[in-house]
Amino acid sequence: MTLSTHVLDAALGRPAAGVAVRLERGAELLTSASTDADGRVRELGDLVAGTYRITFDTGAYFAATGQRGFYPEVTITFAVADPGQHHHVPLLLSPFAYSTYRGS
């Protein structure tokens, strides 16, 4: 199935539009995209079982929105056991903290 993400800016209270996102498996770049006006990348590609990294360019986003951030990028490593399921990796972002979870 597919992978999607949603980035919300908790400090500004709105979706984080224009965040560059990369999806990698091992040393291979699988795809890259940017979040839309709603802070979403609706499809980052099809997945097979394995370990992946999704990296968000938060430094460029903070600079573009006039914020000074502590984390220039956020990388989330996750494992796909059942590639038949849709996987959603949301990111709740602020200049000095972030959180994530497995969404639906």
Contacts in CASP RR format, 6 or more apart in sequence:
PFRMAT RR
TARGET T0000
AUTHOR 0000-0000-0000
METHOD contacts of the structure
MODEL  1
MTLSTHVLDAALGRPAAGVAVRLERGAELLTSASTDADGRVRELGDLVAG
TYRITFDTGAYFAATGQRGFYPEVTITFAVADPGQHHHVPLLLSPFAYST
YRGS
1 46 0 8 1.000
1 47 0 8 1.000
1 83 0 8 1.000
1 84 0 8 1.000
1 85 0 8 1.000
1 86 0 8 1.000
1 87 0 8 1.000
2 43 0 8 1.000
2 44 0 8 1.000
2 45 0 8 1.000
2 46 0 8 1.000
2 47 0 8 1.000
2 86 0 8 1.000
2 87 0 8 1.000
3 23 0 8 1.000
3 43 0 8 1.000
3 44 0 8 1.000
3 45 0 8 1.000
3 47 0 8 1.000
3 52 0 8 1.000
3 54 0 8 1.000
3 86 0 8 1.000
3 87 0 8 1.000
3 88 0 8 1.000
3 89 0 8 1.000
4 40 0 8 1.000
4 41 0 8 1.000
4 42 0 8 1.000
4 43 0 8 1.000
4 44 0 8 1.000
4 86 0 8 1.000
4 87 0 8 1.000
4 88 0 8 1.000
4 89 0 8 1.000
5 21 0 8 1.000
5 35 0 8 1.000
5 40 0 8 1.000
5 41 0 8 1.000
5 44 0 8 1.000
5 54 0 8 1.000
5 88 0 8 1.000
5 89 0 8 1.000
5 90 0 8 1.000
5 91 0 8 1.000
6 15 0 8 1.000
6 35 0 8 1.000
6 38 0 8 1.000
6 39 0 8 1.000
6 40 0 8 1.000
6 88 0 8 1.000
6 90 0 8 1.000
6 91 0 8 1.000
7 15 0 8 1.000
7 16 0 8 1.000
7 19 0 8 1.000
7 35 0 8 1.000
7 39 0 8 1.000
7 40 0 8 1.000
7 56 0 8 1.000
7 90 0 8 1.000
7 91 0 8 1.000
7 93 0 8 1.000
8 14 0 8 1.000
8 15 0 8 1.000
8 16 0 8 1.000
8 39 0 8 1.000
8 90 0 8 1.000
8 91 0 8 1.000
8 92 0 8 1.000
8 93 0 8 1.000
9 15 0 8 1.000
9 16 0 8 1.000
9 65 0 8 1.000
9 93 0 8 1.000
9 94 0 8 1.000
10 92 0 8 1.000
10 93 0 8 1.000
10 94 0 8 1.000
10 97 0 8 1.000
11 67 0 8 1.000
11 93 0 8 1.000
11 94 0 8 1.000
11 95 0 8 1.000
12 65 0 8 1.000
12 67 0 8 1.000
15 35 0 8 1.000
15 37 0 8 1.000
15 38 0 8 1.000
15 39 0 8 1.000
15 40 0 8 1.000
16 35 0 8 1.000
16 39 0 8 1.000
16 61 0 8 1.000
16 91 0 8 1.000
16 93 0 8 1.000
17 35 0 8 1.000
17 36 0 8 1.000
17 37 0 8 1.000
17 38 0 8 1.000
17 39 0 8 1.000
18 34 0 8 1.000
18 35 0 8 1.000
18 36 0 8 1.000
18 39 0 8 1.000
18 61 0 8 1.000
18 64 0 8 1.000
19 34 0 8 1.000
19 35 0 8 1.000
19 39 0 8 1.000
19 56 0 8 1.000
19 57 0 8 1.000
19 58 0 8 1.000
19 60 0 8 1.000
19 61 0 8 1.000
20 32 0 8 1.000
20 33 0 8 1.000
20 34 0 8 1.000
20 56 0 8 1.000
20 57 0 8 1.000
20 60 0 8 1.000
20 61 0 8 1.000
21 32 0 8 1.000
21 33 0 8 1.000
21 34 0 8 1.000
21 35 0 8 1.000
21 41 0 8 1.000
21 44 0 8 1.000
21 54 0 8 1.000
21 55 0 8 1.000
21 56 0 8 1.000
21 57 0 8 1.000
22 29 0 8 1.000
22 31 0 8 1.000
22 32 0 8 1.000
22 53 0 8 1.000
22 54 0 8 1.000
22 55 0 8 1.000
22 57 0 8 1.000
23 29 0 8 1.000
23 30 0 8 1.000
23 31 0 8 1.000
23 32 0 8 1.000
23 44 0 8 1.000
23 45 0 8 1.000
23 52 0 8 1.000
23 53 0 8 1.000
23 54 0 8 1.000
24 30 0 8 1.000
24 52 0 8 1.000
24 53 0 8 1.000
24 54 0 8 1.000
24 55 0 8 1.000
25 50 0 8 1.000
25 51 0 8 1.000
25 52 0 8 1.000
25 53 0 8 1.000
26 51 0 8 1.000
26 53 0 8 1.000
30 44 0 8 1.000
30 45 0 8 1.000
30 52 0 8 1.000
31 44 0 8 1.000
31 45 0 8 1.000
33 41 0 8 1.000
33 44 0 8 1.000
34 41 0 8 1.000
35 41 0 8 1.000
36 42 0 8 1.000
44 54 0 8 1.000
46 83 0 8 1.000
47 80 0 8 1.000
47 83 0 8 1.000
47 87 0 8 1.000
48 80 0 8 1.000
48 83 0 8 1.000
49 80 0 8 1.000
49 81 0 8 1.000
49 82 0 8 1.000
49 83 0 8 1.000
50 79 0 8 1.000
50 80 0 8 1.000
50 81 0 8 1.000
51 77 0 8 1.000
51 78 0 8 1.000
51 79 0 8 1.000
51 80 0 8 1.000
52 77 0 8 1.000
52 78 0 8 1.000
52 79 0 8 1.000
52 80 0 8 1.000
53 75 0 8 1.000
53 76 0 8 1.000
53 77 0 8 1.000
54 75 0 8 1.000
54 76 0 8 1.000
54 78 0 8 1.000
54 89 0 8 1.000
55 73 0 8 1.000
55 74 0 8 1.000
55 75 0 8 1.000
55 76 0 8 1.000
56 73 0 8 1.000
56 74 0 8 1.000
56 75 0 8 1.000
56 76 0 8 1.000
56 91 0 8 1.000
56 93 0 8 1.000
57 72 0 8 1.000
57 73 0 8 1.000
58 69 0 8 1.000
58 71 0 8 1.000
58 72 0 8 1.000
58 73 0 8 1.000
58 74 0 8 1.000
58 93 0 8 1.000
58 98 0 8 1.000
59 69 0 8 1.000
59 71 0 8 1.000
59 72 0 8 1.000
59 73 0 8 1.000
61 93 0 8 1.000
62 68 0 8 1.000
62 69 0 8 1.000
62 95 0 8 1.000
67 95 0 8 1.000
68 95 0 8 1.000
69 95 0 8 1.000
69 96 0 8 1.000
70 95 0 8 1.000
70 96 0 8 1.000
71 96 0 8 1.000
71 98 0 8 1.000
74 91 0 8 1.000
74 93 0 8 1.000
74 98 0 8 1.000
76 89 0 8 1.000
76 91 0 8 1.000
76 100 0 8 1.000
78 87 0 8 1.000
78 89 0 8 1.000
78 102 0 8 1.000
80 87 0 8 1.000
86 104 0 8 1.000
87 102 0 8 1.000
88 102 0 8 1.000
88 103 0 8 1.000
88 104 0 8 1.000
89 100 0 8 1.000
89 102 0 8 1.000
89 103 0 8 1.000
90 100 0 8 1.000
90 101 0 8 1.000
90 103 0 8 1.000
91 98 0 8 1.000
91 99 0 8 1.000
91 100 0 8 1.000
92 98 0 8 1.000
92 99 0 8 1.000
92 100 0 8 1.000
END
